[in-house]
Amino acid sequence: MKYPIGIQTFEAIRTEGYAYVDKTALVYKLVTEGKYYFLSRPRRFGKSLLLSTLKAYFQGKRALFEGLAIAGLETEWTEYPVLHFDFNARNYLNIESLIAELNKHLEIWEKVYGDEYKDRAPEERFQHIISNIVRQTGRKVVILVDEYDKPLLQTIGNLELQDEYRKILKSFYGVAKSMDEYIRLAFFTGVTKFSKVSIFSDLNNLSDISLDYRYATICGISEQEIRDNFDAEVAEVAEDNGLSKDECYAKLKRDYDGYHFSTESVGMYNPFSFLKTLDTKRFSDYWFATGTPTFLVEVLQHTDYPLDRLTTEEVDVRTMDSVDAMYSNPIPLLFQSGYLTIKDFDKEFDTYRLGFPNMEVEKGFAQFLATYYFANGINGSFTINNFVKDVRNGDAKGFMTRLQALFADGDYQVTGRKEVYFQNTMAVLFKLMGLYVQVERHTSHGRMDVTIQTRDYVYIFELKVDKSVDEALQQIEDKQYAAPFAADPRQLFKIGVCFGSESNGIDDWKVA
C-alpha cells in the first residue's frame, strides 16, 4: 500500500494509487447544507487535503470520486470556478511578504479574467476578479483559503506587525461577505481562530465547525477507520515489532490517538504520525519532529503561566472560542494547536477540562520545553535517565545533588516572576520523569507538592522559594502528606527544597 505522507492533493492521491480514507460523505453534507465555513485543526491533520477534495468536487471531477460515498449522493456534478489561496509556502517577515503572497494569487486570476484593477488595493482587485468571473462564466465562485492564520502565527510576539496583518486580512477576507450574491461556498482553515480582534469581523457569517460534533471526524483518522482500512498493515507493524496485533493497536492508540474536537466525538488519530508508523514500521514522535512550537513557548513565558496547571484548569466555552487573549491565557492557543485536547465537559457550568491527547505530544512537549527552561537542556551528566535511576535506586541524596547541580549549570535568562520560573523548570523535569515513573503533582496557591512512586520507594517533595527547608519539611508533617502511605511497606523519603530568587538555583535541601 502507498501512504500519502506529505501528499495533500486529492487528485494525486486518487490517480496515483495512494491510500485514502473516505471523508466524502461529510464533504457532501458541507456543500449541500451551508455556504460559509471555518475549520480549525492542528498542523498536519488533513486540512489541506480537505480543501483539495472540495476543489476537485467543485471542479466537477466526477471520475476522481468513483467508489467513494459521494458518488452515490451527488447527481449533478456542476462545475464552478474555484479561487484557492494557500498561505503555507512563504515566510511572512514583513508587510511586503504578505502583500506579495496576495498578489501572487491575484495576478494569476487577473491574467484569465481581466486586470483592469491591477493597480488597486488587494481587496478591490479580489472583488473585481469575483465579479468578472461570474459575468464571464455565469457561475458563482468557490473560495478556499488554506492556513489563513499562517502570517499571524509566524509573527507572534510582534504585536505591531500582527496589527498590520490583521487590517490587511480583515479587508481582504471581508470581500467574501460583500460579494455574497456571487459566492457558492467559502471555506477557511487554520490552526487557530483569531476572532475578537477583527480578522473576521467583516465576515461574521462564517459557520465555525471546529467543535461541531457533526464534523469532528472530517480530518484525522478514527480507530474504526484504521480497522476498516489498515488492519492488515497494522498486523505487519505488529509482527515487525514483536507485538501481537492487539498490543500494536494499543500502542498506536497510546501514542497517536486521543484528539477530541467535540465533547461527543470519538478520539481521532494524528494521520501524519499514524501513516509514518505504517510506512516505516517503527514508532516515533513523527508529528512533533516536523515543527517546533516556538511561538507557544514565547506565549507561555510572556504570561508567566505555571506549567503544572496545564492539565488541571477548567476553561469555559467562550474562552475556548478564540486565541486573541493568548498573552493573558495561553490555554486556547495550546488547544487549537493540538498540544491539548478535550478530556471532559461540565454541562452545568459549560467548562472543558483539557489534557495532552497522547504520549507523543506529552513527551515531545516536555522535551521541547526542557530546552527553554534548562540553560543547557537536560543532557550529558544530567540526562533524565540519571534522575530516574536515582529515584528507582532509592538514592534521594544523589537525586538532589544532581538537581542542585543542574540549576547551577549555565547562565539562566530568567524573565518574569522567578517563582514561576522555578516552578515551571521543576514541572518540566517531573513531567519528563513521569514518563518513566509515577509522578503526581498537586498545586496550592502556586506551590508545588510532588509525590514520586516507584516499586520500592515513595518520595514526597515540598518546594519553597526564599524560605527554609525546615519550613518545607514541617509543612509535610503539618499537612500529613505522608498519611496515605502509613501502611505502605515501601521506604518513604520526605524532601524539602529551597529555591533562591537571588541565586536562581537551589540554596538548600534536606532529606528526612
C-alpha positions in Angstrom: 0.0 0.0 0.0 1.2 3.5 -0.8 0.8 6.0 2.0 0.1 9.7 1.2 2.7 11.1 3.5 3.1 14.7 2.6 0.7 14.3 -0.3 -2.0 16.9 0.1 -3.6 16.9 -3.3 -6.8 14.8 -3.7 -6.3 14.2 -7.4 -2.8 12.9 -6.9 -3.9 10.5 -4.1 -6.8 9.2 -6.3 -4.9 8.9 -9.6 -1.5 7.6 -8.2 -2.8 4.8 -6.1 -2.3 6.2 -2.6 -4.4 5.1 0.4 -7.4 7.3 1.0 -9.8 7.3 4.0 -13.2 8.3 2.6 -14.4 11.6 4.1 -16.7 12.5 1.1 -20.0 11.9 2.9 -19.1 14.7 5.2 -17.9 16.8 2.2 -21.3 16.4 0.6 -23.0 17.4 3.8 -20.9 20.6 3.9 -21.6 21.6 0.4 -25.3 21.0 0.5 -26.2 22.3 3.9 -24.1 25.5 4.2 -22.2 28.2 2.4 -19.6 29.9 4.7 -17.4 27.7 6.9 -14.4 28.0 9.2 -12.4 25.0 10.5 -9.5 25.0 13.0 -7.3 21.9 13.2 -3.7 21.2 14.3 -1.0 21.2 11.7 -0.5 18.0 9.6 -4.1 17.0 10.3 -5.5 16.9 6.8 -6.8 20.5 6.3 -5.1 21.0 3.0 -6.3 17.6 1.7 -9.9 18.5 2.7 -9.7 21.8 0.7 -8.2 19.9 -2.2 -11.1 17.5 -2.1 -13.5 20.4 -2.1 -11.7 21.9 -5.0 -11.9 18.7 -7.1 -15.6 18.3 -6.2 -16.4 21.9 -7.3 -14.4 21.5 -10.5 -16.7 18.6 -11.4 -14.0 16.0 -11.5 -16.5 13.1 -11.0 -14.1 10.4 -12.1 -11.9 11.0 -9.0 -14.8 10.2 -6.7 -15.8 6.9 -8.2 -16.2 4.3 -5.5 -16.4 6.9 -2.7 -19.5 7.7 -0.7 -20.2 11.0 -2.5 -20.6 9.1 -5.8 -23.9 7.7 -4.6 -25.1 11.1 -3.2 -24.3 13.6 -5.9 -26.1 13.5 -9.2 -25.4 16.9 -10.9 -21.6 17.4 -10.6 -21.8 21.1 -11.6 -18.5 22.8 -12.3 -17.7 26.1 -10.5 -14.7 28.5 -10.8 -12.5 27.9 -7.7 -10.2 30.5 -6.1 -7.8 28.6 -3.9 -5.5 30.5 -1.6 -2.7 28.6 0.1 -0.7 30.6 2.7 1.7 27.8 3.6 4.5 28.5 1.2 6.0 31.7 2.4 7.8 33.3 5.4 5.8 36.4 6.5 8.6 38.6 7.8 7.1 41.9 6.8 4.1 43.5 5.2 5.7 43.3 1.8 5.8 39.5 2.1 2.1 39.3 2.9 1.2 41.6 0.0 3.4 39.6 -2.3 1.5 36.4 -1.4 -1.8 38.0 -2.1 -0.5 39.4 -5.4 0.8 36.0 -6.5 -2.7 34.6 -6.5 -4.5 37.8 -7.8 -2.1 38.1 -10.8 -2.8 34.5 -11.9 -6.5 35.1 -11.9 -6.2 38.6 -13.5 -4.5 37.1 -16.5 -7.6 34.9 -17.1 -10.4 37.2 -16.1 -9.1 40.7 -16.6 -6.6 43.0 -14.8 -8.4 46.4 -15.1 -7.9 46.8 -11.3 -4.3 45.6 -11.1 -3.1 48.9 -9.6 -5.8 49.0 -6.9 -5.7 47.6 -3.3 -5.7 43.8 -2.9 -9.3 43.7 -1.6 -10.5 45.8 -4.6 -8.7 43.6 -7.1 -10.2 40.5 -5.4 -13.7 41.9 -5.5 -13.3 42.8 -9.2 -12.0 39.3 -10.1 -15.0 37.7 -8.5 -17.5 40.0 -10.4 -15.6 39.3 -13.6 -15.7 35.6 -13.1 -19.4 35.5 -12.5 -20.1 37.8 -15.5 -17.8 35.7 -17.8 -18.8 32.2 -16.7 -22.3 32.6 -15.5 -21.3 30.5 -12.4 -20.9 31.5 -8.8 -17.4 31.4 -7.2 -15.9 29.0 -4.7 -13.3 30.5 -2.3 -11.0 28.1 -0.4 -8.4 29.6 2.0 -5.8 27.3 3.4 -3.9 28.3 6.6 -5.4 31.8 6.7 -3.5 32.4 10.1 0.0 31.5 8.9 1.1 35.2 8.8 -0.2 35.8 12.3 1.4 32.7 13.8 4.8 33.5 12.3 4.7 36.9 13.9 3.6 36.1 17.5 5.5 38.5 19.7 5.5 41.3 17.1 2.2 43.0 18.1 2.7 45.9 15.8 3.2 43.8 12.7 0.3 41.5 13.7 -2.0 44.5 13.9 -1.0 45.5 10.3 -1.6 41.9 9.1 -5.0 41.9 10.7 -6.0 45.1 9.0 -4.9 43.8 5.6 -6.5 40.3 6.0 -9.7 41.8 7.5 -10.4 43.9 4.4 -9.3 41.1 2.1 -11.4 38.3 3.7 -14.3 40.7 4.1 -14.8 40.7 0.3 -16.4 37.2 0.6 -19.3 38.7 2.6 -19.7 41.9 0.5 -19.9 39.7 -2.7 -22.3 37.2 -1.1 -24.6 37.0 -4.2 -21.6 35.8 -6.2 -20.4 33.2 -3.8 -21.3 29.5 -4.0 -19.1 28.5 -1.0 -16.3 30.0 1.1 -14.2 27.8 3.3 -11.4 29.0 5.6 -9.0 26.7 7.5 -6.2 27.4 10.0 -4.6 26.2 13.1 -6.0 28.9 15.3 -9.0 31.2 15.5 -8.4 34.9 15.7 -11.9 36.4 16.1 -12.3 39.2 18.6 -9.6 41.4 17.1 -11.5 41.8 13.9 -9.9 39.4 11.4 -13.3 38.0 10.7 -15.4 40.9 12.0 -16.3 41.8 8.4 -17.0 38.2 7.6 -19.2 37.4 10.6 -21.4 35.0 8.8 -18.8 32.1 9.0 -20.1 28.9 10.5 -17.4 27.7 12.8 -17.4 23.8 12.7 -14.2 23.4 14.7 -16.1 22.0 17.7 -19.2 20.8 15.9 -19.8 17.1 16.7 -21.2 16.6 13.2 -17.8 17.3 11.6 -15.5 16.1 14.4 -14.1 13.3 12.2 -13.7 15.3 9.0 -9.9 15.5 9.5 -7.7 12.8 11.1 -8.4 9.0 11.3 -10.6 7.2 13.8 -9.8 3.8 15.2 -12.8 2.3 13.3 -11.4 3.8 10.1 -8.0 2.2 10.9 -9.6 -1.2 11.4 -11.6 -0.8 8.2 -8.8 0.4 6.0 -5.4 -0.6 7.5 -6.0 -3.8 9.6 -3.5 -5.9 7.5 -0.9 -3.1 7.6 -1.2 -2.8 11.4 -0.6 -6.6 11.6 2.6 -6.1 9.6 3.8 -3.4 12.1 3.0 -5.7 15.0 5.0 -8.5 13.5 7.9 -6.3 12.7 8.0 -5.0 16.3 7.4 -8.4 18.1 3.9 -7.4 19.2 0.6 -9.1 18.9 -1.9 -7.2 16.8 -3.9 -6.2 19.9 -0.7 -4.9 21.5 0.1 -2.9 18.4 -3.3 -1.3 18.3 -2.9 -0.4 22.0 0.5 1.2 21.4 -0.8 3.1 18.3 -3.7 4.4 20.5 -1.4 5.4 23.3 1.0 7.2 21.1 -1.2 8.9 18.4 -4.9 8.7 19.3 -6.8 10.9 21.7 -7.7 14.1 19.8 -11.3 15.2 20.6 -12.9 18.0 18.6 -16.2 17.9 20.4 -17.5 16.6 23.7 -19.4 13.9 22.0 -16.8 12.8 19.4 -14.7 9.7 19.2 -10.9 10.0 19.6 -9.0 10.9 16.4 -5.6 9.7 15.4 -2.9 12.1 14.1 -2.9 11.0 10.5 0.7 12.0 9.8 2.2 10.0 12.7 0.0 7.0 12.1 0.8 6.8 8.4 4.5 7.3 9.1 4.4 4.4 11.5 2.7 2.1 8.9 5.3 3.2 6.4 8.5 2.8 8.5 7.1 0.1 10.8 8.7 2.0 13.6 7.1 4.0 16.4 8.5 7.6 16.8 7.4 11.1 17.5 6.8 12.0 13.9 4.4 14.8 14.2 6.3 16.6 16.9 9.5 16.4 14.9 8.0 18.2 11.9 7.7 21.5 13.7 8.8 23.1 16.9 6.2 25.1 18.7 8.5 28.1 19.5 5.5 30.5 19.4 3.9 28.5 22.2 7.0 28.8 24.5 7.1 32.5 23.8 3.5 32.9 24.9 3.9 30.7 27.9 7.0 32.7 29.1 5.3 36.0 28.3 2.3 35.1 30.5 4.4 33.5 33.3 2.0 30.6 33.0 2.5 27.9 35.7 3.0 24.8 33.6 1.8 22.4 36.4 -1.7 23.9 35.8 -1.7 22.9 32.1 -4.0 19.8 32.5 -5.9 20.8 35.7 -7.6 24.1 34.7 -11.1 24.2 33.6 -11.8 26.5 30.6 -15.2 27.9 29.7 -16.7 27.6 26.3 -16.3 31.3 25.4 -12.6 31.3 26.3 -12.0 28.3 24.1 -13.5 30.1 21.1 -10.6 32.4 20.3 -6.8 32.8 20.8 -7.0 36.7 20.8 -6.3 36.8 24.6 -3.3 34.4 24.3 -1.0 36.8 26.2 -3.2 36.5 29.3 -4.4 33.0 28.8 -2.4 30.6 26.6 -4.7 27.6 27.0 -7.0 28.2 23.9 -3.8 28.5 21.8 -2.4 25.2 23.2 -5.8 23.5 22.5 -6.2 24.8 18.9 -2.6 24.0 18.1 -3.1 20.4 19.1 -1.0 20.2 22.3 -4.1 19.9 24.5 -7.4 18.3 23.7 -10.8 17.9 25.3 -10.9 15.3 28.1 -14.2 16.1 29.8 -17.0 18.7 29.7 -19.1 20.0 32.6 -22.6 20.7 31.1 -23.8 22.6 34.2 -21.1 25.2 34.0 -20.1 24.9 30.3 -16.5 24.3 31.1 -13.9 22.0 29.4 -11.2 20.0 31.2 -8.2 19.6 28.9 -5.2 17.3 28.7 -2.5 16.0 26.4 -4.0 13.9 23.7 -1.4 11.2 23.6 2.1 10.1 24.6 3.7 11.6 21.5 2.5 15.1 22.4 3.0 14.8 26.1 6.6 13.6 25.8 7.6 15.8 22.9 6.2 18.9 24.5 8.0 18.3 27.8 11.3 17.6 26.0 10.9 20.7 23.9 10.1 22.9 27.0 13.3 21.5 28.7 15.4 23.2 26.1 14.0 26.6 27.2 13.7 26.1 31.0 17.2 24.5 31.4 20.0 26.6 30.2 21.9 23.7 28.5 18.9 21.3 28.2 18.9 18.0 30.1 21.9 16.3 28.6 25.3 14.8 29.4 25.5 14.0 33.1 22.0 15.5 33.5 20.1 13.1 31.3 16.7 12.2 32.5 17.9 8.6 32.7 20.1 9.5 35.6 17.4 11.2 37.6 15.1 8.2 37.1 17.9 5.8 38.1 18.5 7.7 41.3 14.8 7.6 42.2 14.5 3.9 41.3 17.5 3.1 43.4 16.4 5.0 46.5 19.2 7.5 46.2 17.4 10.6 47.3 20.6 12.5 48.1 22.1 11.6 44.7 18.9 12.9 43.1 19.0 16.2 45.0 22.8 16.7 44.4 22.2 16.2 40.7 19.2 18.6 40.7 21.2 21.3 42.5 24.0 21.0 40.0 21.6 21.2 37.2 20.3 24.6 38.3 23.9 25.8 38.9 25.0 24.8 35.4 24.8 27.5 32.8 23.6 31.1 32.5 19.9 31.3 33.1 18.0 34.1 31.3 15.2 34.4 33.9 12.3 36.6 32.8 9.1 37.3 34.6 8.4 36.1 38.1 11.3 34.0 39.4 8.9 31.8 41.5 7.0 30.8 38.4 10.3 30.2 36.5 11.4 27.8 39.3 8.1 26.0 39.4 8.0 25.7 35.6 11.5 24.2 35.5 10.6 21.7 38.1 7.3 20.9 36.4 9.2 20.1 33.1 11.6 17.9 35.0 8.9 16.0 36.8 6.8 15.7 33.6 9.8 14.1 31.9 10.3 11.8 34.8 6.6 10.9 34.8 7.2 9.2 31.5 9.2 6.5 33.4 7.9 6.6 37.0 4.7 7.6 38.6 4.8 11.4 39.4 1.8 13.2 40.9 1.7 17.0 41.2 -0.8 18.9 43.4 -0.8 22.6 43.5 -2.0 25.0 46.2 -1.6 28.8 45.9 1.2 28.5 43.4 3.2 25.9 45.4 4.0 22.5 44.0 3.6 19.4 46.1 5.2 16.5 44.4 4.9 12.7 45.0 7.0 10.2 43.1 6.4 6.5 43.4 8.4 3.5 42.3 8.2 -0.2 43.1 10.3 0.2 46.2 10.2 3.9 47.2 8.0 6.9 47.8 9.3 10.4 47.6 7.3 13.5 48.9 8.7 16.9 47.9 7.8 20.2 49.3 9.2 23.1 47.3 9.7 26.6 48.7 11.0 29.9 47.4 13.2 32.1 49.7 12.2 30.1 52.8 13.9 27.4 54.9 14.0 23.7 54.1 12.8 23.1 57.7 9.7 25.0 57.0 9.2 22.9 53.9 9.6 19.7 55.9 7.3 20.9 58.6 4.6 21.5 56.1 4.8 17.9 55.0 4.2 17.0 58.6 1.5 19.6 59.3 -0.4 18.7 56.1 0.0 15.0 56.7 1.2 14.4 53.2 2.7 11.0 54.2 -0.6 9.7 55.8 -1.7 7.8 52.6 1.5 5.8 52.8 1.3 4.9 56.5 0.7 1.2 55.9 2.8 1.1 52.7 5.9 -1.2 53.0 7.9 0.9 50.7 10.6 3.2 52.1 9.5 6.8 52.2 11.6 10.0 51.8 10.4 13.5 52.8 12.4 16.1 50.9 12.4 19.9 51.5 13.8 22.1 48.7 14.5 25.8 48.9 14.9 27.8 45.7 16.6 31.2 45.9 15.3 34.1 43.8 18.7 35.8 44.1 20.8 32.8 43.2 18.3 31.4 40.6 19.1 28.0 42.0 18.6 25.6 44.9 20.0 27.3 48.0 19.3 24.3 50.3 17.7 21.0 50.6 17.2 18.3 53.2 16.1 14.7 53.1 14.2 13.3 56.1 
